[in-house]
Amino acid sequence: MGFPEDVEVYYAELAASREWPPETVRAIRATVELIRDLDRSTTARTYGAWADENGTDWLFEAVWHEREWVVVRQLGAGEDGEITRYWWKRIEDDAGFLTSEALDRDAKGLRELARDDFYAAWDDPGWSLTA
């Protein structure tokens, strides 16, 4: 199954700017398809948040897949007001990328987050954990 036209264009431009060889393009596409399919699934989800040492609030939505919490959406809200969103439609950009590490719900500093709070931030980037 293909991606929407804007997503196809984004990934074609990203591949060209990064000068990815064909095997990398195929691997990235497979990853994006997996993240999209997990994002659209009805499987168990969890939400978490933590603030890094630079003052950026990071929020995560993760789906249970193959015995781990796979991050399908990630939002960063910097102290400077810069917002980054990563998901299947934009898995990376010049500022960063969707983490490939499983979400460890027991990690030091990770706070549980309600689904409604995650989507309040996802839909309204002016929201902040520290405000």
C-alpha positions in Angstrom: 0.0 0.0 0.0 1.3 3.4 -0.9 1.5 6.6 1.1 -0.4 9.8 0.5 1.1 12.0 -2.2 2.6 14.6 0.3 4.2 11.8 2.3 5.7 10.2 -0.9 7.1 13.6 -1.9 8.5 14.2 1.6 10.3 10.8 1.6 11.6 11.2 -2.0 13.1 14.6 -1.1 14.5 13.2 2.1 16.2 10.3 0.3 17.6 12.7 -2.3 18.9 15.1 0.3 20.5 12.3 2.3 21.8 10.6 -0.8 20.4 7.3 0.4 21.2 4.2 -1.7 18.2 2.1 -2.9 18.6 -0.4 0.0 18.4 2.4 2.6 15.3 3.8 0.8 13.7 0.3 1.0 14.6 -0.1 4.7 13.3 3.3 5.6 10.1 2.7 3.7 9.6 -0.7 5.5 10.1 1.0 8.8 7.6 3.8 7.9 5.0 1.2 6.8 5.4 -0.7 10.1 5.1 2.5 12.2 2.0 3.5 10.1 0.4 0.1 10.6 1.1 0.1 14.3 -0.2 3.7 14.6 -3.5 2.7 12.9 -3.9 -0.6 14.9 -6.1 -1.1 17.9 -3.5 -2.8 20.0 -2.6 -1.7 23.6 -1.0 1.8 23.9 0.9 3.6 26.5 1.9 7.3 26.9 4.9 8.8 28.6 6.7 12.1 29.1 10.1 13.3 30.3 12.1 16.5 30.1 15.7 16.3 28.9 18.7 18.2 30.2 18.2 20.9 27.5 14.7 21.7 28.8 12.8 20.0 26.0 9.6 18.2 27.0 9.3 14.8 25.1 6.0 13.0 24.9 5.6 9.5 23.5 2.8 7.3 22.3 3.8 3.7 22.1 2.1 0.5 20.9 2.7 -3.0 22.3 4.4 -5.0 19.5 6.6 -8.1 19.7 7.0 -7.8 23.5 8.0 -4.2 23.7 6.5 -0.7 23.5 7.3 0.7 20.0 7.0 4.5 19.8 4.7 5.5 17.0 4.4 9.2 17.8 6.9 11.5 19.5 6.6 15.2 20.3 9.3 17.5 21.5 8.5 21.0 22.9 11.6 23.0 23.5 11.9 25.9 25.9 12.5 28.2 22.9 9.0 27.2 21.6 10.3 24.9 18.8 8.0 22.0 18.3 9.0 18.7 16.6 6.6 15.9 15.7 7.7 12.5 14.5 5.5 9.7 13.3 5.0 7.7 10.1 4.4 10.8 8.0 7.6 12.4 9.1 10.0 9.9 10.6 13.0 12.3 10.6 14.1 15.8 9.6 17.2 18.0 10.1 16.3 18.5 13.8 15.9 14.8 14.8 14.0 11.6 14.3 11.4 9.2 15.7 13.2 7.1 18.3 13.9 3.5 17.4 14.3 2.5 21.0 11.5 0.8 22.8 9.7 2.9 25.4 10.8 1.7 28.9 7.9 2.5 31.2 10.2 2.0 34.2 13.0 4.3 33.0 14.1 6.9 35.5 12.4 10.3 34.9 9.7 8.9 32.6 6.3 10.0 33.8 3.0 8.3 32.9 0.9 10.5 30.7 -2.8 10.2 30.0 -3.9 9.8 26.4 -5.9 13.0 26.5 -2.9 14.9 27.7 -0.7 13.5 24.9 -3.3 14.5 22.3 -3.8 17.9 23.8 -0.1 18.5 23.2 -0.1 16.8 19.8 -3.0 18.9 18.6 -2.0 22.1 20.4 1.8 22.5 20.5 1.5 25.5 22.8 0.8 23.0 25.7 3.8 22.3 27.9 4.6 19.8 30.7 6.4 22.5 32.6 3.9 25.4 32.1 
